[in-house]
């Protein structure tokens, strides 16, 4: 998949809002397909961009609020699903 083919995939999430913090993201000029991890593929390259990113927390919050696909805020979809479960559990107590 190329970044162009992924535009429809990200459109509901990225295009509906363009958060100001994205201007400072390490990944701003990186092709979107780097952050879509296919089964059996390593997340290492995508997570490398997040490692020192100054807007990582904002990115994670955005991904959690908008059910983003792929690597966001230094987390995978599976990790964010776990975070959301934990948040729901702590809200019910």
C-alpha positions in Angstrom: 0.0 0.0 0.0 1.2 3.5 -0.8 0.4 6.6 1.2 -2.0 7.6 -1.5 -3.9 4.3 -1.2 -4.2 4.9 2.6 -5.7 8.3 2.4 -9.2 6.9 2.6 -8.1 4.8 5.6 -7.0 7.8 7.6 -9.5 10.3 6.2 -12.2 10.0 9.0 -9.5 10.4 11.6 -6.9 12.8 10.4 -8.7 15.0 7.9 -11.7 15.8 10.1 -9.4 17.6 12.4 -5.9 18.8 12.0 -4.6 19.2 15.5 -2.1 22.0 16.0 0.3 19.6 17.8 0.8 17.7 14.5 3.0 20.5 13.3 5.7 19.4 15.7 5.4 15.7 15.3 8.5 13.7 14.2 6.4 11.9 11.7 4.9 14.9 9.9 6.7 14.2 6.6 6.8 10.4 6.9 4.6 8.3 4.6 1.5 7.1 6.4 2.0 3.5 5.4 5.0 3.3 7.7 2.6 3.4 10.6 0.2 0.7 9.4 1.7 -2.5 10.7 0.7 -5.7 8.8 0.6 -9.0 10.6 4.1 -10.3 11.2 5.7 -7.0 10.4 7.9 -5.2 13.0 6.7 -2.0 14.7 10.3 -0.9 15.3 10.5 1.6 12.4 7.2 3.3 13.2 8.0 3.4 17.0 11.4 4.9 16.3 9.7 8.2 15.1 7.7 8.3 18.4 10.6 7.7 20.7 11.8 11.3 21.0 8.7 13.0 19.7 7.7 16.1 21.8 4.0 15.6 21.0 3.8 11.9 21.8 1.3 12.4 24.7 -1.0 14.6 22.6 -0.8 12.0 19.8 -1.7 9.2 22.1 -4.6 11.1 23.5 -5.8 11.9 20.0 -5.5 8.2 19.0 -7.5 7.1 22.0 -10.2 9.6 21.5 -10.6 8.9 17.7 -9.9 5.1 17.5 -7.0 5.7 15.2 -5.5 2.9 13.1 -1.8 2.0 13.2 0.9 3.3 15.4 0.1 6.6 17.2 1.7 8.2 20.3 4.3 5.4 20.6 1.6 2.7 20.9 0.1 0.0 18.7 -3.6 -0.5 18.2 -3.5 -3.5 20.6 -1.7 -1.4 23.3 -4.3 1.3 22.9 -7.2 -1.2 23.2 -5.6 -2.4 26.5 -5.3 1.2 27.7 -9.0 1.9 26.8 -10.1 -1.3 28.7 -8.1 -0.2 31.7 -9.7 3.3 31.6 -13.2 1.8 31.4 -12.5 -0.5 34.3 -11.2 2.3 36.5 -14.2 4.5 35.6 -16.6 1.8 36.8 -15.0 1.6 40.3 
